[in-house]
Amino acid sequence: MRFVKRLLFDLLALLHHPWILAVRPLLKTRRFGVITTAFLGFAVVAGLLHSLFEGTHPAEGLWWALVTLTTVGYGDVGSVTTGGRITGALLMLTGIGALAFITANIAAFFVESDSTKELQSELVAINERLDRIEEALADRGPSGTKD
């Protein structure tokens, strides 16, 4: 119980780490943080299931999940049982989609921030031009001719 309590306090402290604060805007866009956390949780569960099916140490199952997700495939850990192979197939299929999602969202975050800055500067220029047009129209008076 003491270990769990300490782990929770460490996780809470990690949430306020400057590095996490720097990437917080990215984590909030398009549910990036939620989906990434869910996927990493699934990867951990898959690793633990693999160790259960294959009868190995949980650390070896987590290593297998990491090697499988990164498509490195060292060959030091593999699936022999049907349950391990099914777990591997599910991890590979979800891993491809999740890693594509993560990569696309990081790229979109940077592209959006650049395009947002450009759009804002264009809107400022348009507003300034509209202000000048309104002033010119106001100078002409109600009949449309200059006073």
N, C-alpha and C positions, 0 to 999 in steps of 0.2 A: 504494500500500500504506500509506503514511503517513496518507493521508486516511481510509482505512477504520479504521486503528488509533485515530486521533483521534476518529472518529465513535463507535466502540465505547466509548471512555472517556467521551465526553460523554453517551452513553445510560446508562451505568452511574451516572454522577453524577446524572443526571436522576431515576433511580429512588430516590435518597436525598434528593431535594428535599422540603422540608416540605409543599409542596402535594400531592405524590404520596403522602406518608405520611398526610396527612389523608384522602385518598379511598381508601386501601388497603382498609378494611373493605368499601366498596362494590365494589371490583374483585374481591374474593374471593367475594362472594355469587353463587350460581347461575352460576358460570363467566363472570361479567360481563366481567372483564378479558380472558379468553382469547377470548371470542366477539367482543368489540369490537375487539381487536387483529387477529383474523382478518378481520373485515369491513373494517377500514381497510386492511389489506394487500391484500384483494381490490379495493378501490377504487383503490389505487395501481396495481395490475397492470392493471385495466381502463383507467385513464387512459393508461398506457404502451402498452397494446395499441391504444387508439384513435389515439394519435399514430403508431404503426407502420402501422396500416391507412390512415389518412388522409394520411400523409406529412408530418406536422407536427412541431414541436419537442416533446420530452417535457413541458416545462413547460406547453405549451398543452393537451396531453392531460390533465395533472393538473388544470388549470383547468376543462376540460370535465367531468371526473369530479366535481369539487366543485359546479359549477353544476348538473349533472344530479342529484346526490344531494340537493341542497337544493331541488330543483324550481323554482329561480329562472328558469332558461332564458333568459338574456340574449339569446341568438340570435347572439352574436358567434362562437361555435364550434358547429359542428354536424356530423353524420355524413352523408357522401355515399356511402361504399362500403358494400357488404353486410356486410363484417366489422365496420366501425364501428357499423353499426346493430344488429347482433346483440350486440356488446359493450354498446351502450347499453341494449338491452332487458334483458339480464342484470343490468346494474348497476341499472337502475330497479327490477326485480322484487326483487332481493336487498336493495336499499336500503330499500324500503318495509318489508320484514320486519325488517331489522336496526335501523332507526331506531325502529320500534315496540317491538322488544325492549329497546333501550337506554332509551327513555322509560319503559316499563313497569317495568323493573328499578330505575330511579332512584326512581320513585314508590313501589314496593314496599319499597325499602330504608328510606325514611322512615316509611312506614306500619308496617312491622314493628318498627322501633325504638320507636315510640310504643306499639304494642300489647304489645310485650315488657315495657316498663316497667309498663304497667297490669297485665299478667298477674303479674308478679313481686310487685307490691304486694298483689294479691288473694291470692296464695299465702302471703305472710307473714301476712296477716290470718287465713286458714284455719288455718295452723299454730298461730297463737296461740290460736285458738278450740279447736282439738283439744287443745292443752296444758291449757287450762282444764277441758275435759270430762274428760280423763284424771285430772287432779288431783281433781276432784269425785268421780269413780268410785273413786279410790284411798282417799279419805276415808270412803267408805261401807263399805269393808271387803269381804271375800270373799262375805258373805251378801247383799250389796246393801242392807243397812241401815246407818244411821249408828252408829258406836261410841258 
